[in-house]
Amino acid sequence: MAKKDAPKSGEPADRLTPVLRPVRAGNGFEEALEQIMQVLRLGLVAAGERLPAERELAQRLRISRVTLREVLKVLGDQGLVESRRGRYGGTFVVPRPDTPAQGVEEELRRRVAGVDIEDVLRFREVLEVGAAGLCAAQGLTEDGAARLRTALAATHDAPLGDYRRLDTLLHLTLAELSGSARLTESYASVRATVNDLLDCIPLLVRNLEHSQQQHTALVAAVLAGEVDTARAVMGEHCDGTAALLRGFLA
């Protein structure tokens, strides 16, 4: 059974839908900062790209533009975004260096030092396998199938330095197409932590080639409605990432 049409692909707002949501009263600044940080950690807006306009961001988060500007100032002070004036101005994501400076590497290590890697990996696998199974069982609309194919194609064409961001978008697209907002929200959160862990280990070309084979098989199984195959391929894919992370970080 096909689920309702998903938003059109390729629009910046679509990429942010799984993460940006109205904040709760009382912690508007803190929750808005958390959500925009998650957007940056997931790579939903690429380095050099512009964040949505202040008016749109404020509306999506249900906060005042004054509060939003305070959030953006903090991110600017941290060197994560920069504001540009003029006709083509706005708030842009600052590119990260190809080779992290020693201080950046130390900060990454500090950030993940208290992470229970096994717990993160188990939770990630439950969500990923569940999303793959749901998408295969429910079937996708034509637009949903097109979004998934486009996300897959982007990973095949990705330069090495952009691979992890586009890999994240593929997995997040699958989670969103599952139709469960809570699953998508939980996956976005755990994937941000997984990305922090992945940033602490090198990109291995052989592993990326294997991952791409798994991605292709996964998408094919989902589109064919092969539930057991989709779940099995995703489980194997998660196991591969887990093995690398355990090897480098455990």
C-alpha positions as CSV (number, residue, x, y, z in Angstrom):
1,M,0.0,0.0,0.0
2,A,1.5,3.3,-1.0
3,K,1.7,6.0,1.6
4,K,0.9,9.7,1.0
5,D,3.0,11.8,-1.3
6,A,6.2,13.0,0.2
7,P,7.5,16.6,-0.4
8,K,9.3,17.2,-3.6
9,S,13.0,16.4,-3.5
10,G,15.8,18.8,-4.1
11,E,14.3,21.7,-2.0
12,P,16.5,22.7,1.0
13,A,13.4,22.8,3.3
14,D,12.8,19.0,2.6
15,R,16.3,18.1,3.9
16,L,15.6,19.9,7.1
17,T,12.1,18.5,7.8
18,P,13.3,15.5,9.9
19,V,15.2,17.8,12.2
20,L,13.6,21.2,12.4
21,R,10.4,21.3,14.4
22,P,8.7,23.8,16.8
23,V,10.5,24.1,20.0
24,R,8.9,23.8,23.4
25,A,8.1,26.8,25.5
26,G,10.7,27.7,28.1
27,N,13.8,26.5,26.3
28,G,13.5,28.2,22.9
29,F,17.1,29.3,22.6
30,E,18.6,26.0,23.8
31,E,16.4,23.8,21.7
32,A,16.8,25.9,18.6
33,L,20.5,25.8,19.0
34,E,20.4,22.0,19.4
35,Q,18.3,21.6,16.3
36,I,20.5,23.8,14.0
37,M,23.6,22.2,15.4
38,Q,22.1,18.8,14.4
39,V,21.5,20.2,10.9
40,L,25.2,21.0,10.7
41,R,26.4,17.7,12.2
42,L,24.2,15.7,9.8
43,G,25.4,17.8,6.8
44,L,21.9,18.6,5.8
45,V,23.2,21.9,4.6
46,A,26.5,21.5,2.9
47,A,29.6,23.5,3.5
48,G,29.3,26.8,1.6
49,E,25.5,26.5,1.2
50,R,23.1,29.0,2.8
51,L,20.8,28.2,5.6
52,P,17.1,29.0,5.0
53,A,16.2,32.7,5.5
54,E,15.8,33.9,9.1
55,R,12.1,34.4,8.6
56,E,11.6,30.7,7.4
57,L,13.9,29.3,10.2
58,A,12.0,31.3,12.9
59,Q,8.7,30.1,11.6
60,R,9.7,26.5,11.4
61,L,11.2,26.6,15.0
62,R,8.3,28.9,16.3
63,I,10.7,31.3,17.9
64,S,11.3,35.0,17.5
65,R,13.8,36.3,15.0
66,V,15.6,37.9,18.0
67,T,16.1,34.5,19.5
68,L,17.2,33.0,16.2
69,R,19.8,35.7,15.7
70,E,21.2,34.9,19.2
71,V,21.5,31.3,18.1
72,L,23.2,32.2,14.8
73,K,25.6,34.5,16.7
74,V,26.7,31.6,18.9
75,L,27.2,29.4,15.8
76,G,29.1,32.2,14.1
77,D,31.3,32.7,17.2
78,Q,32.1,29.0,17.0
79,G,33.2,29.3,13.4
80,L,30.4,27.1,12.1
81,V,28.5,29.6,10.1
82,E,29.1,33.1,8.7
83,S,26.8,35.9,7.8
84,R,27.1,37.7,4.5
85,R,25.4,40.9,3.5
86,G,24.1,42.0,0.1
87,R,21.7,40.7,-2.5
88,Y,23.0,37.2,-2.2
89,G,23.7,37.4,1.5
90,G,22.4,35.2,4.3
91,T,23.9,32.7,6.8
92,F,26.3,30.2,5.2
93,V,27.8,27.0,6.6
94,V,31.6,27.4,6.9
95,P,33.6,24.7,5.1
96,R,35.6,22.4,7.3
97,P,39.3,21.7,6.4
98,D,40.0,18.5,4.5
99,T,42.5,17.6,7.2
100,P,41.3,18.4,10.7
101,A,43.7,20.4,12.8
102,Q,45.1,18.8,15.9
103,G,42.8,20.8,18.1
104,V,39.8,19.8,16.1
105,E,40.7,16.1,16.3
106,E,41.2,16.5,20.1
107,E,37.8,18.1,20.3
108,L,36.2,15.2,18.4
109,R,37.8,12.7,20.6
110,R,36.6,14.6,23.7
111,R,33.1,14.8,22.3
112,V,32.8,11.0,21.9
113,A,34.8,10.0,24.9
114,G,31.6,9.6,27.0
115,V,29.6,7.9,24.3
116,D,28.4,4.4,24.8
117,I,29.4,3.2,21.4
118,E,27.6,-0.2,21.7
119,D,24.3,1.4,22.8
120,V,24.5,3.9,19.9
121,L,25.2,1.2,17.4
122,R,22.4,-1.1,18.6
123,F,19.9,1.7,18.6
124,R,21.0,2.8,15.1
125,E,20.6,-0.7,13.7
126,V,17.1,-1.1,15.2
127,L,16.0,2.2,13.6
128,E,17.7,1.5,10.2
129,V,16.5,-2.0,9.8
130,G,13.0,-1.0,10.9
131,A,12.9,1.9,8.4
132,A,14.0,-0.3,5.6
133,G,11.4,-2.9,6.4
134,L,8.6,-0.4,6.7
135,C,9.5,1.2,3.3
136,A,9.6,-2.1,1.6
137,A,6.4,-3.3,3.2
138,Q,4.3,-0.2,2.6
139,G,5.7,0.6,-0.8
140,L,6.7,4.1,-1.9
141,T,4.9,6.7,-4.0
142,E,6.5,7.6,-7.3
143,D,7.8,10.7,-5.8
144,G,9.2,8.8,-2.8
145,A,10.9,6.3,-5.0
146,A,12.4,9.1,-7.1
147,R,13.7,10.7,-3.9
148,L,15.3,7.5,-2.8
149,R,16.9,6.9,-6.3
150,T,18.2,10.5,-6.4
151,A,19.8,10.2,-2.9
152,L,21.4,6.9,-4.0
153,A,22.8,8.4,-7.2
154,A,24.2,11.3,-5.2
155,T,26.3,8.9,-3.1
156,H,27.6,7.2,-6.2
157,D,28.8,10.5,-7.7
158,A,30.1,12.0,-4.5
159,P,33.6,13.3,-4.1
160,L,35.4,11.6,-1.3
161,G,35.2,14.6,1.0
162,D,31.5,14.9,0.5
163,Y,30.6,11.2,0.8
164,R,29.6,11.1,4.5
165,R,27.2,14.0,4.1
166,L,25.5,12.4,1.1
167,D,25.5,9.0,2.8
168,T,23.7,10.6,5.7
169,L,21.1,12.1,3.4
170,L,20.4,8.7,1.8
171,H,19.8,7.1,5.2
172,L,17.8,10.0,6.5
173,T,15.6,9.9,3.3
174,L,14.9,6.2,3.9
175,A,14.0,7.0,7.5
176,E,11.7,9.8,6.5
177,L,10.0,7.7,3.8
178,S,9.1,5.1,6.5
179,G,6.2,7.4,7.4
180,S,7.0,7.5,11.1
181,A,7.9,11.0,12.3
182,R,9.1,9.7,15.7
183,L,11.4,7.1,14.0
184,T,12.8,9.8,11.8
185,E,13.4,12.2,14.7
186,S,15.1,9.5,16.7
187,Y,17.2,8.4,13.7
188,A,18.4,12.0,13.0
189,S,19.5,12.3,16.6
190,V,21.4,9.0,16.7
191,R,22.9,9.6,13.3
192,A,24.4,12.9,14.5
193,T,26.2,10.9,17.2
194,V,27.3,8.2,14.6
195,N,28.7,11.0,12.4
196,D,30.7,12.3,15.3
197,L,32.2,8.8,15.7
198,L,32.8,8.5,12.0
199,D,34.6,11.8,12.0
200,C,37.2,10.2,14.3
201,I,38.2,7.5,11.9
202,P,39.6,7.7,8.3
203,L,37.6,7.3,5.1
204,L,38.5,3.9,3.7
205,V,38.0,3.6,-0.1
206,R,37.5,-0.2,0.1
207,N,34.8,0.2,2.7
208,L,33.0,2.9,0.7
209,E,33.0,0.7,-2.3
210,H,31.4,-2.1,-0.3
211,S,28.9,0.4,1.3
212,Q,27.9,1.5,-2.2
213,Q,27.2,-2.1,-3.2
214,Q,25.0,-2.5,-0.1
215,H,23.2,0.8,-0.8
216,T,22.4,-0.3,-4.3
217,A,21.1,-3.7,-3.1
218,L,19.1,-2.0,-0.3
219,V,17.3,0.5,-2.6
220,A,16.6,-2.3,-5.1
221,A,15.0,-4.4,-2.3
222,V,13.0,-1.6,-0.9
223,L,11.6,-0.6,-4.4
224,A,10.8,-4.2,-5.1
225,G,8.9,-4.6,-1.8
226,E,11.2,-7.4,-0.6
227,V,10.9,-6.8,3.1
228,D,13.2,-9.6,4.4
229,T,15.9,-8.7,1.9
230,A,15.7,-5.0,2.7
231,R,16.0,-5.7,6.4
232,A,18.9,-8.2,5.9
233,V,20.9,-5.9,3.7
234,M,20.5,-3.0,6.1
235,G,21.5,-5.1,9.0
236,E,24.6,-6.2,7.2
237,H,25.4,-2.6,6.3
238,C,25.0,-1.5,9.9
239,D,27.2,-4.3,11.0
240,G,30.0,-3.2,8.7
241,T,30.0,0.3,10.0
242,A,29.9,-1.0,13.6
243,A,32.9,-3.2,13.0
244,L,35.0,-0.2,11.7
245,L,34.0,1.9,14.7
246,R,34.8,-0.8,17.2
247,G,38.1,-1.4,15.5
248,F,39.2,2.2,15.6
249,L,37.5,3.5,18.8
250,A,36.6,0.7,21.1
